[in-house]
Amino acid sequence: MERIMTRKATARLEEAKLEQTLVELNKYKDLCGVLQRVQDDNEKEVLNILSNNSKLKSEMAELHCQLVNITEERDKLQHIVDQFDRCSDEFDTTLKHNAELKCRFSEAQDTIIRMESTSQKLQTEQTNALFVDLAGYNRTPNSSNLCFVPDCTNSERLRVPIYIKQQILMDYKLYVSPNARVWEEHASVYNWELLTEYQFTTQLAQTHIVEMLDLLRKKTVKIIG
Ligand SMILES: [Zn+2]
């Protein structure tokens, strides 16, 4: 009897143990499910991270490409800037050279002006030496463009007849040059007194004196009055 009691008690104890184990198993099962879900979530997250990672990698590759392009562009620009600097240097040198040349040119011009002035002075001196001043004798300009009477602008002009030239030379010591022209009205009026109101050149060259003497030697049909 006692053995039966002991067996029953043992069986109950075993049963209680089994139940306890079952409870614990269920707990573990629940925990396992929770862990499984956590693991699934973690896996999803890892996949997300991997996907993000590859996106970032491709973005980085793109950025690298851009960097390479920009670097090339920058090198090209740097090259252009270097060339420009060289050009700028050359331009500066040219400008300096140009300024020097301008300076030399200006000096040369000054020299030319000085020499021209000297030459002109010498010419004037020479001309003065060639001209003589015959006390009281004058000469008209040797131009055929205007009437030889100063201030006269009349466009009708004739060659001055020899007898008039002779008369004027003898009466007023004024030599009428070979090319001189005269307005017909002056010639017909015979009043040459007006010539005394004007100042004519007194510079007479050797040729003028010869011409004057030749003029006086010429015979004329007109009677000089
Ligand atoms: Zn006139």
Residues whose N, C-alpha, C, O or C-beta is under 5 A from the ligand:
A	BS01	ZN	C147 V149 C152 W183 H186
